[in-house]
Amino acid sequence: MSVRGPVTAWAAALGSVAASAFVLAGAGATVRAVVVFFFLLACPGLALVPLLRLESVWTELTFALAVSFVLDALVAGVMVEARLWSVTGGVLALAVVTLLGSGLQAAQRRSRPDAEEAHP
Amino acid sequence: MSVALGVSVSVVVCTYSRARWDNLRAAIESLRRQTLAPLEIVVVVDHEPSLAEHLRLAEPDVVVVENDGPRGLSSARNRGIAASHGDVVAFLDDDAVADGDWLKRISRGYANPHVGAVGGSVDPEWEAGRPRWFPPEFDWVVGCSYPGLPTAPAPTRNLIGANMSFRRDVLERTGEFREGVGRVGATPLGCEETELCIRAARGNGNGSGAIVLYDPAARVRHRVPPARARRDYFFRRCYAEGISKAHVAALVGTRAGLRSERSYTSRILPAAVARGVRDAARGDPAGLGRALAIVGGLAATAGGFAVGAARRRPRAVAAAPHVALVAVALGLWVVALGRTDVRAMTDLGLLSVLPPAYFAAIAVLTGSFVVALRKPHLPQPVLALHAAAYIMVIHATPTLLYGTLRYAWAWKHVGIVDYIERHGSVDPSISFLDAYHNWPAFFAAAALLTKAAGLHLALGFAAWAPPFFNLLFLGALVVLLRALTSNYRRVWLAVWIFFSASWVGQDYFSPQAFGYFLFLVVVAICVGWFRPPFGSHGRRRGLVARFVRLGDDDAPPPAASTGAQRAGLVALVVATCVAVVASHQLTPFMLIGGLGALVLFRRCTLRSLPLLVAVLTVAWTAFLAVGFLRGNLYWIVQSIGNPAGNANSTLINLAHASSGQRLVAYVDRGLTVGVWGLAVLGFARRFWRGHVDLIPALLAAAPFLMLWGNAYGGEMLFRVYFFSLPFVAFLAAGLLFPASDAAASVSWPKAALAGALGLVLFGGLLFGYYGKERENYFSAGEVRATEYLYRVAPPGAILVGAAVEYPLPFEHYERYQYLTLASGDARAVRRAVRDPVGTIERLSSGQHPRPTYVLITRSQRAVADETGILPRGSLRAIQRKLAHSAAFRVIFENRDAVLFVHRPGGSA
């Protein structure tokens, strides 16, 4: 089984768009916190890890969280060390990565539609 | 003959018992008297040869065939279909009698070429009269029509078995009665006709679906013997109908399978119950009986449906009690949380105040876990659920009980996040908490999260870090351990041991918890995907070479991967290593040690990875953390090559500790040594069986290299234990589950042993993890005092505490200077206790006298009393002396904290 599938890619893409919108608008309270947490803690990984086509949901989810943390830490770390700190910029950079990964997932599915059956 | 109306009709009657002989002959007789004669009458005898013989003699014009398939009504009906020849096959029960125009009505239905099945109404003929409690709405129980069915010819979902017919080509197209659904002998299952009708109406998906027509005027009368008019039959039949409905729903889908039932139960039955109650009110006591029969019958059917649905999922049935037990454990936990008074903690921490319900929750969880571990083919998500619940009960307890952030260092970490939020940068040469500024990636990510989420401080979510990080550890641990064995029981027991023995507490809001998760992920990828397959190590001689050659023989082969996958995984590993190097000083060394050991013993094909991490670490330290290096070089150099000293500095000075804390320390050590001992035994047992667990042994041993390198602020031994724990737990689990694969089941004594082991380790954890909670808990009063301090203290002020264990510094921390009374050598401490006013004035005096605040809190008193950093009771004495000194003034006070401000010149 795999978390691959349109749902994951869509969730990641929607998370990135929603989080970016909240941060750009500077609005919202509880909903914003929930959306941003979901986005930063899970979405970049959910967009990228399924591209690896690992065959276990457990593994993919664990790695998706790890990849999200790593990307958050790298983006935020570079901003801090290079004195380029920008919350909006950091969120947008991660959103671009997430959308790119989601798009690649869609392209991968289109080019290899049989792959879904290959990993029951 | 029926051909007159365009179709020829064969009638099939199925029978199975000589006891129904008279009924059967009446049924046949009613067929002979039809106004439209059948093409043939076929009687199928279900595994009763003498009855068939008897029948052939008595009814020579009837075609008698015997069911040679499996026993049961469906099989018998299929036999009848095969033996008959008509365009339409009609079915009449052997205890039913058809009205004279039955077949004529049936045939008329087929005038429409789209009609594929026709049936009619079935009226009960009660042999002993209708019981007054028997609700007509439940006449289906005795195989008859009931209120709610159409009163004029109309398409319907399904027909009644006692009175139905099908076009032969529909049967050929959609298949016959499905066996294993219908009644077997007198066992009152049913619904096989429902299932067939649904299939016939659906066709095979290419528009071939047929209309199923119900014509109430095509009437048969169905005998109801007294035995079927009894309550016990009523409820048994309802229950069986539920089971059958579950089968049908599973076969044709729940929506189609239950469409009619939904309207029947939502409209017809409530009205009938109301009518029964009304009748009772009007003086018909049986009305109440009918209402109750409806409610009871519905409940029995629903129960049967649940049982039927469950039977179709044996794994779900096996899992259900465990899911329920987890819910019970969580319920007990919630009760326990409500009964815990954290203010009553003694120097045994939470252990001293947790009520019995808490321990009951742990016992239920552990018991359910080991019983689940015994079962064959239990879905592993159930074991994961237990582990997740275990983590919550252990690690979310302080979060939920305290309502404030636990542990002094977590507050300091929040302070670093606050610094980055405000400055957008770090200050590597800052004087206080400089290490965090030199390895800032975790804090930077947390600052990004806090700001983007629109929060002011990381305080709210930081409190949830312990359960959060432990759940992450669970995820990575399972991926990692699954790569080491195919025996899933060993994996999950290792997981249980890990969480039962993980007492070090490096799971709070910290870069080390973050780094630990990433460490596990990197090792999991190396072991799972980048391991040479077994047998690829040649035939070299020598003990080590033999270990290398024979090690990990029964580990599952490395996961198959394509070039692209491997490239992606390498990118993941490298990025993760960079994040680790940028987040934490110690974790990269643990990575270098573990990965280096794997490469050295040819257990990892990413040979340059340890070197890469080493280069990254050196580069980071040389270029980005050079400020820290300069400030701390003396201590780093001094501790290199002194493993005994580095191990000893770990352990607190027990001579001054309180008796409870001495006990805590002894239990910690016992737990640590005990788990390592179990690991050695587990390794030995596996070795005895001919398996060398080389990878886990290497990874368990590698952290010890760090003892040679650094004291790490006196914590190194704890960190060594923490980093070796996943592998130590895995080796220990090999003691109970040494087999390469999971056996079909596990003996009860072994399961009991696993449970006992878990509980004993947990007993140790209670001391190790919960034993210091009086120090780690900060009451709302303490937090209010700290907040007040930050509001009034001007930048540049000196903040004095008794020790570092208080909820400081979490906001604008760099604006202040922090001092503690319990610092310096023993003489300095004695002097501070004797003359706190003078000591503080000396500490704060300088070229520019600055405002000085002294905060004394409940948690500081707890630290002082428990660890002995100040003589017992001396903090209260200090507080009294400050209160009586003219140089200090109390500006904030509640029952847990008192805040003094120093008035320069006040003492003069």
Interface residues (C-beta under 8 A of the other chain):
Chain A: A19 F22 V23 G26 G28 A29 R32 A33 V36 F37 L40 L41 L51 L52 R53 L54 E55 S56 W58 T59 L61 T62 F63 L65 A66 V67 F69 V70 L71 D72 A73 L74 V75 A76 G77 M79 V80 E81 R83 W85 S86 V87 G90 V91
Chain B: A384 I420 H423 G424 S425 V426 P440 A441 F442 A444 A445 A447 L448 L449 K451 A452 A453 G454 L455 F461 L472 G475 A476 V478 V479 F514 F517 L518 V521 A559 Q565 G568 L569 L572 A575 T576 V578 A579 A582 S583 L624
